[in-house]
Amino acid sequence: MNSEPHSIERFKEFFRVLHNADLSRLREIYADNVVFKDPVHEIRGLVELEDYFTGMCADLTDCRFEYLDEAIVGDSAYVKWVMHFKHPKLGNRPISVRGVSHLKGEHRIEYHEDFYDMGAMLYEQLPVLGNVTRWLRLRLAS
């Protein structure tokens, strides 16, 4: 029996407190040929993924993930989460965004796609655009 932790457990532990994470550990979690997608990026390869996380984490004053639920079938998983973060360009106040990660790979993750609301994460945090985004959301809900 393999005593190595499943890639999903390593993923969750790594991202639990992202702003303090040792980014050199990404190699333990992701395959060299990883494909990463989110609402604004598509990244191919571990080196590009390392560069992406290095840039993303550079200005974060806080970033942690709260895990709500997960479903694992074979080498595929869906992990539901809330990301809590602070960024100086967004006022350095706490922001929380709900999302889901789709992950594939048993020993190291080969495919990672994040689904989340860009409006809640970014657009609603900007002064003018935030007001417009919230107004549109309210209009569509009524």
C-alpha positions as CSV (number, residue, x, y, z in Angstrom):
1,M,0.0,0.0,0.0
2,N,1.3,3.5,-0.9
3,S,1.7,5.7,2.2
4,E,2.2,8.8,0.2
5,P,-0.6,11.3,0.8
6,H,-3.1,11.8,-2.0
7,S,-2.5,14.8,-4.2
8,I,-5.7,16.4,-3.0
9,E,-4.6,16.3,0.7
10,R,-1.2,17.9,-0.3
11,F,-3.1,20.5,-2.3
12,K,-5.4,21.4,0.6
13,E,-2.6,21.7,3.1
14,F,-0.5,23.8,0.8
15,F,-3.2,26.3,0.0
16,R,-4.7,26.5,3.5
17,V,-2.4,29.5,4.2
18,L,-1.1,30.6,0.8
19,H,0.5,33.9,1.6
20,N,3.1,32.1,3.9
21,A,3.5,29.1,1.6
22,D,6.9,27.8,0.5
23,L,6.3,28.0,-3.3
24,S,9.2,25.6,-4.0
25,R,6.8,22.9,-2.7
26,L,4.6,23.4,-5.8
27,R,6.8,20.7,-7.4
28,E,5.6,18.2,-4.8
29,I,1.9,18.9,-5.6
30,Y,1.9,19.6,-9.4
31,A,3.1,17.5,-12.4
32,D,5.7,19.1,-14.7
33,N,3.1,19.3,-17.5
34,V,0.3,20.7,-15.3
35,V,-2.5,22.7,-17.0
36,F,-4.0,25.4,-14.7
37,K,-7.1,27.4,-15.6
38,D,-9.1,30.1,-13.8
39,P,-11.4,32.8,-15.1
40,V,-8.5,34.9,-16.4
41,H,-5.6,32.6,-17.0
42,E,-4.6,29.4,-18.7
43,I,-1.2,28.3,-17.8
44,R,0.7,25.3,-19.1
45,G,3.7,23.8,-17.3
46,L,5.1,23.9,-13.8
47,V,7.6,26.7,-14.4
48,E,4.8,29.0,-15.6
49,L,2.6,28.0,-12.7
50,E,5.5,28.8,-10.3
51,D,5.9,32.2,-11.9
52,Y,2.2,32.8,-11.7
53,F,2.0,32.0,-7.9
54,T,5.2,34.0,-7.2
55,G,3.7,37.1,-8.8
56,M,0.3,36.6,-7.3
57,C,1.6,36.1,-3.7
58,A,4.1,39.0,-3.9
59,D,1.6,41.6,-2.7
60,L,-0.8,39.6,-0.6
61,T,-0.9,40.5,3.0
62,D,-3.2,37.5,3.8
63,C,-4.5,34.6,1.8
64,R,-6.0,31.5,3.2
65,F,-8.5,28.9,2.1
66,E,-11.4,27.4,4.1
67,Y,-12.5,24.1,2.7
68,L,-16.3,23.5,2.7
69,D,-16.7,20.2,0.8
70,E,-15.1,17.8,-1.6
71,A,-15.9,14.9,-3.9
72,I,-13.1,12.5,-5.0
73,V,-13.6,9.8,-7.6
74,G,-10.4,8.0,-8.7
75,D,-7.9,10.6,-9.7
76,S,-10.5,13.4,-10.1
77,A,-11.7,15.7,-7.4
78,Y,-13.8,18.8,-6.8
79,V,-13.0,20.9,-3.7
80,K,-15.4,23.7,-2.6
81,W,-13.7,26.5,-0.8
82,V,-13.8,30.1,0.4
83,M,-10.7,32.2,-0.2
84,H,-10.1,34.9,2.4
85,F,-7.5,37.5,1.3
86,K,-6.2,41.0,1.6
87,H,-4.4,42.9,-1.1
88,P,-3.1,46.5,-0.9
89,K,-4.4,47.4,-4.4
90,L,-7.9,46.4,-3.3
91,G,-7.8,48.5,-0.1
92,N,-6.1,45.8,2.1
93,R,-9.4,44.9,3.7
94,P,-10.6,41.3,4.1
95,I,-12.3,39.9,1.0
96,S,-14.0,36.5,0.8
97,V,-14.7,34.6,-2.4
98,R,-16.4,31.2,-2.8
99,G,-15.2,28.9,-5.5
100,V,-14.5,25.3,-6.6
101,S,-11.3,23.7,-7.8
102,H,-11.5,20.8,-10.3
103,L,-8.3,18.7,-9.9
104,K,-7.0,15.6,-11.7
105,G,-4.1,13.5,-10.8
106,E,-3.5,10.9,-8.1
107,H,0.2,11.5,-7.1
108,R,0.7,14.9,-8.5
109,I,-1.9,17.2,-10.0
110,E,-1.9,17.3,-13.8
111,Y,-5.0,19.5,-14.3
112,H,-6.3,22.3,-12.0
113,E,-9.3,24.5,-12.9
114,D,-10.7,27.1,-10.6
115,F,-14.3,28.4,-10.8
116,Y,-15.2,31.6,-8.9
117,D,-17.0,34.8,-9.3
118,M,-14.6,37.5,-10.7
119,G,-17.2,40.2,-9.8
120,A,-17.0,39.3,-6.1
121,M,-13.2,38.9,-6.2
122,L,-12.2,41.9,-8.2
123,Y,-14.8,44.1,-9.9
124,E,-16.9,44.7,-6.7
125,Q,-13.8,45.8,-4.9
126,L,-13.0,48.7,-7.2
127,P,-14.7,52.1,-6.4
128,V,-16.6,52.9,-9.7
129,L,-16.7,49.4,-11.2
130,G,-17.8,47.9,-7.9
131,N,-20.9,50.2,-7.7
132,V,-21.9,49.3,-11.3
133,T,-21.3,45.5,-10.7
134,R,-23.4,45.5,-7.5
135,W,-26.1,47.6,-9.2
136,L,-26.3,45.1,-12.1
137,R,-26.3,42.1,-9.7
138,L,-29.3,43.7,-7.9
139,R,-31.1,44.5,-11.1
140,L,-30.7,40.9,-12.4
141,A,-31.9,39.5,-9.1
142,S,-35.2,41.4,-9.1
